[in-house]
Amino acid sequence: MKLSKRRIVLTGGTSGIGRELALLLAADNQVVVLARETTRSMQLQAEVPDIGMEHVDLSVPEEVEAVGRRLAGGPALDGLINCAALQNTPVLASPDFDLASIRREMDINLTAVCLLCATLLPALLTRQAAFIMNINSGLGLVPKTDSAVYCATKGGLNIFTQSLRNQLADTNVRVQQVLLPLVDTPMTHGRTATKLDARDVARQILKAVEAGTEDTDVGKVRLLRILNRVAPSIAHRIMQGA
């Protein structure tokens, strides 16, 4: 699918990889960004007035369902890119671990994805060709020690993507995912490990959409997948110390 003159719904479009995706897509497409009303969302709209903005808190399932149904009943939709994510790093045994963070992290990273796919699917199915692209992480293949809830949501996203792909195999809707290593975004601020450039990663994501690739492993995730297949114990030991 050539990404030109398409109408695409995007989450996470006000920061990091999502913002780069919004800017790249807006050059020749109609982009609708789902985000809370913040300084970042206002800055994006001021920078690119043509970008549509739907204010919604992705951690509130009722709001996500409502905006999904509203968009599905509007102008034609060609694609959905689920890019929003939240990662908390404390271990559960930490004295300051916030139990309320569990629900918020799971709702943003997984529940919102499922709800948007379900509510927008009727509209996507009316198009000659449409796509759902879920932005995932290598942690969806092999978890690291901290961020247990985040790793669980990414593992769940991997399985959800595969299952939805099976359900829609005989339809016009392609279900894709990109699995990423560490990328230089506000979410990874302060981490000293080597990071990929967010704009370069966004370009790779859009290239995968156009190519129709089902699962795209970026950077070190390619090696992680191979290692997890041939020597899973080694892959897990490496990620345990990550």
Secondary structure by P-SEA (a helix, b strand, c coil): cccccbbbbbcccccaaaaaaaaaaacccbbbbbccccaaaaaaaaacccbbbbbcccccaaaaaaaaaaaaacccccccccccccccccccccccccaaaaaaaaaaccaaaaaaaaaaaaaaaaccccbbbbbcccccccccccaaaaaaaaaaaaaaaaaaaaaaccccbbbbbbbbcccccccccccccccccaaaaaaaaaaaaaaccccccccaaaaaaaaaaccaaaaaaaaaac
